[in-house]
Amino acid sequence: MSASLLRRGLELLEPPGRAKVPPGLQRGRAGPRAAGAARRRKRAPEPRRNKATVKGRVVKSAIEEYHKKKPVNHLRENLQYMLKGRLVADKAVTEQVLAQNRGRKSKDQPPEKTEKKKPEGTVFTEEDFRKFEREYFGIP
């Protein structure tokens, strides 16, 4: 947030009876260039501790450092955590989640499963056809 926006917000929160200060006399600034000059001023370098000296330095044990950085095997805790919850979601819910995560392009879509057509069989037998021929055409 910029300083001007902050100032405007504070002006809105001021009680209505309070008189406004003319913009040139705000906070003792000498003019519009005073803020830039303040920004350009550098701080004096603070005295720092000389790192070349040994005074106050604690000797670290190499063995302790090795044990701190040694990798820890979390397999047992992870297995117990994974085996603790045995909740399995419905197949419809998992299909819906997978469909939402799948892309919209045709290459991302799974191949459609076509249902196998059963060979159509007839309900009539050969005897029924012969009987129909005799009745319809009159052939003995």
TORKOL-4160 file (C-alpha; in steps of 0.2 Angstrom, whole numbers, padded with zeros to 4 digits, m for minus):
140
<pt num="1" X="0000" Y="0000" Z="0000"/>
<pt num="2" X="0007" Y="0017" Z="m0005"/>
<pt num="3" X="0009" Y="0031" Z="0008"/>
<pt num="4" X="m0003" Y="0042" Z="m0001"/>
<pt num="5" X="m0017" Y="0029" Z="0000"/>
<pt num="6" X="m0013" Y="0026" Z="0018"/>
<pt num="7" X="m0014" Y="0045" Z="0021"/>
<pt num="8" X="m0031" Y="0046" Z="0013"/>
<pt num="9" X="m0037" Y="0032" Z="0023"/>
<pt num="10" X="m0032" Y="0041" Z="0039"/>
<pt num="11" X="m0040" Y="0057" Z="0034"/>
<pt num="12" X="m0056" Y="0048" Z="0032"/>
<pt num="13" X="m0055" Y="0041" Z="0049"/>
<pt num="14" X="m0051" Y="0058" Z="0057"/>
<pt num="15" X="m0065" Y="0066" Z="0068"/>
<pt num="16" X="m0075" Y="0079" Z="0057"/>
<pt num="17" X="m0071" Y="0094" Z="0069"/>
<pt num="18" X="m0052" Y="0093" Z="0067"/>
<pt num="19" X="m0045" Y="0106" Z="0055"/>
<pt num="20" X="m0034" Y="0099" Z="0041"/>
<pt num="21" X="m0016" Y="0104" Z="0040"/>
<pt num="22" X="m0011" Y="0112" Z="0023"/>
<pt num="23" X="m0002" Y="0100" Z="0012"/>
<pt num="24" X="0015" Y="0110" Z="0012"/>
<pt num="25" X="0016" Y="0109" Z="0031"/>
<pt num="26" X="0013" Y="0091" Z="0034"/>
<pt num="27" X="0026" Y="0082" Z="0045"/>
<pt num="28" X="0039" Y="0095" Z="0043"/>
<pt num="29" X="0043" Y="0091" Z="0025"/>
<pt num="30" X="0052" Y="0105" Z="0015"/>
<pt num="31" X="0044" Y="0101" Z="m0002"/>
<pt num="32" X="0041" Y="0086" Z="m0014"/>
<pt num="33" X="0059" Y="0082" Z="m0016"/>
<pt num="34" X="0062" Y="0079" Z="0003"/>
<pt num="35" X="0055" Y="0062" Z="0003"/>
<pt num="36" X="0067" Y="0057" Z="m0011"/>
<pt num="37" X="0082" Y="0064" Z="m0002"/>
<pt num="38" X="0077" Y="0054" Z="0013"/>
<pt num="39" X="0076" Y="0038" Z="0003"/>
<pt num="40" X="0093" Y="0041" Z="m0005"/>
<pt num="41" X="0102" Y="0044" Z="0012"/>
<pt num="42" X="0112" Y="0029" Z="0017"/>
<pt num="43" X="0113" Y="0022" Z="0034"/>
<pt num="44" X="0130" Y="0022" Z="0043"/>
<pt num="45" X="0137" Y="0004" Z="0043"/>
<pt num="46" X="0134" Y="m0004" Z="0060"/>
<pt num="47" X="0149" Y="m0011" Z="0068"/>
<pt num="48" X="0149" Y="m0030" Z="0065"/>
<pt num="49" X="0157" Y="m0044" Z="0074"/>
<pt num="50" X="0174" Y="m0049" Z="0066"/>
<pt num="51" X="0172" Y="m0066" Z="0060"/>
<pt num="52" X="0191" Y="m0069" Z="0059"/>
<pt num="53" X="0193" Y="m0070" Z="0078"/>
<pt num="54" X="0190" Y="m0086" Z="0088"/>
<pt num="55" X="0183" Y="m0077" Z="0104"/>
<pt num="56" X="0166" Y="m0084" Z="0108"/>
<pt num="57" X="0166" Y="m0098" Z="0095"/>
<pt num="58" X="0159" Y="m0115" Z="0101"/>
<pt num="59" X="0168" Y="m0130" Z="0094"/>
<pt num="60" X="0155" Y="m0142" Z="0086"/>
<pt num="61" X="0158" Y="m0160" Z="0087"/>
<pt num="62" X="0158" Y="m0169" Z="0070"/>
<pt num="63" X="0150" Y="m0184" Z="0076"/>
<pt num="64" X="0135" Y="m0174" Z="0083"/>
<pt num="65" X="0133" Y="m0165" Z="0066"/>
<pt num="66" X="0133" Y="m0182" Z="0057"/>
<pt num="67" X="0120" Y="m0188" Z="0069"/>
<pt num="68" X="0109" Y="m0173" Z="0066"/>
<pt num="69" X="0110" Y="m0174" Z="0047"/>
<pt num="70" X="0108" Y="m0193" Z="0046"/>
<pt num="71" X="0093" Y="m0198" Z="0036"/>
<pt num="72" X="0079" Y="m0205" Z="0047"/>
<pt num="73" X="0068" Y="m0220" Z="0040"/>
<pt num="74" X="0050" Y="m0216" Z="0042"/>
<pt num="75" X="0044" Y="m0232" Z="0033"/>
<pt num="76" X="0036" Y="m0240" Z="0049"/>
<pt num="77" X="0026" Y="m0224" Z="0054"/>
<pt num="78" X="0021" Y="m0221" Z="0036"/>
<pt num="79" X="0015" Y="m0239" Z="0034"/>
<pt num="80" X="0005" Y="m0238" Z="0050"/>
<pt num="81" X="m0003" Y="m0222" Z="0044"/>
<pt num="82" X="m0008" Y="m0229" Z="0027"/>
<pt num="83" X="m0015" Y="m0245" Z="0035"/>
<pt num="84" X="m0025" Y="m0236" Z="0048"/>
<pt num="85" X="m0038" Y="m0229" Z="0036"/>
<pt num="86" X="m0047" Y="m0242" Z="0026"/>
<pt num="87" X="m0060" Y="m0231" Z="0019"/>
<pt num="88" X="m0063" Y="m0236" Z="0000"/>
<pt num="89" X="m0074" Y="m0224" Z="m0010"/>
<pt num="90" X="m0088" Y="m0229" Z="m0021"/>
<pt num="91" X="m0084" Y="m0234" Z="m0039"/>
<pt num="92" X="m0095" Y="m0221" Z="m0046"/>
<pt num="93" X="m0086" Y="m0207" Z="m0035"/>
<pt num="94" X="m0069" Y="m0213" Z="m0041"/>
<pt num="95" X="m0075" Y="m0213" Z="m0059"/>
<pt num="96" X="m0081" Y="m0195" Z="m0057"/>
<pt num="97" X="m0065" Y="m0189" Z="m0050"/>
<pt num="98" X="m0055" Y="m0197" Z="m0063"/>
<pt num="99" X="m0066" Y="m0190" Z="m0077"/>
<pt num="100" X="m0064" Y="m0172" Z="m0069"/>
<pt num="101" X="m0045" Y="m0174" Z="m0069"/>
<pt num="102" X="m0044" Y="m0180" Z="m0087"/>
<pt num="103" X="m0041" Y="m0168" Z="m0100"/>
<pt num="104" X="m0054" Y="m0163" Z="m0113"/>
<pt num="105" X="m0044" Y="m0167" Z="m0128"/>
<pt num="106" X="m0049" Y="m0183" Z="m0137"/>
<pt num="107" X="m0032" Y="m0191" Z="m0134"/>
<pt num="108" X="m0035" Y="m0189" Z="m0115"/>
<pt num="109" X="m0051" Y="m0199" Z="m0116"/>
<pt num="110" X="m0051" Y="m0217" Z="m0113"/>
<pt num="111" X="m0057" Y="m0228" Z="m0128"/>
<pt num="112" X="m0076" Y="m0231" Z="m0127"/>
<pt num="113" X="m0081" Y="m0249" Z="m0123"/>
<pt num="114" X="m0094" Y="m0256" Z="m0136"/>
<pt num="115" X="m0106" Y="m0269" Z="m0131"/>
<pt num="116" X="m0105" Y="m0285" Z="m0140"/>
<pt num="117" X="m0120" Y="m0289" Z="m0150"/>
<pt num="118" X="m0127" Y="m0306" Z="m0147"/>
<pt num="119" X="m0130" Y="m0316" Z="m0163"/>
<pt num="120" X="m0149" Y="m0315" Z="m0167"/>
<pt num="121" X="m0157" Y="m0331" Z="m0167"/>
<pt num="122" X="m0174" Y="m0336" Z="m0173"/>
<pt num="123" X="m0188" Y="m0341" Z="m0162"/>
<pt num="124" X="m0196" Y="m0352" Z="m0175"/>
<pt num="125" X="m0190" Y="m0369" Z="m0180"/>
<pt num="126" X="m0189" Y="m0377" Z="m0197"/>
<pt num="127" X="m0205" Y="m0386" Z="m0193"/>
<pt num="128" X="m0214" Y="m0370" Z="m0190"/>
<pt num="129" X="m0208" Y="m0363" Z="m0207"/>
<pt num="130" X="m0214" Y="m0379" Z="m0217"/>
<pt num="131" X="m0231" Y="m0377" Z="m0208"/>
<pt num="132" X="m0232" Y="m0359" Z="m0213"/>
<pt num="133" X="m0227" Y="m0363" Z="m0231"/>
<pt num="134" X="m0241" Y="m0376" Z="m0232"/>
<pt num="135" X="m0254" Y="m0365" Z="m0225"/>
<pt num="136" X="m0249" Y="m0349" Z="m0235"/>
<pt num="137" X="m0244" Y="m0356" Z="m0252"/>
<pt num="138" X="m0254" Y="m0372" Z="m0251"/>
<pt num="139" X="m0239" Y="m0383" Z="m0255"/>
<pt num="140" X="m0241" Y="m0400" Z="m0248"/>
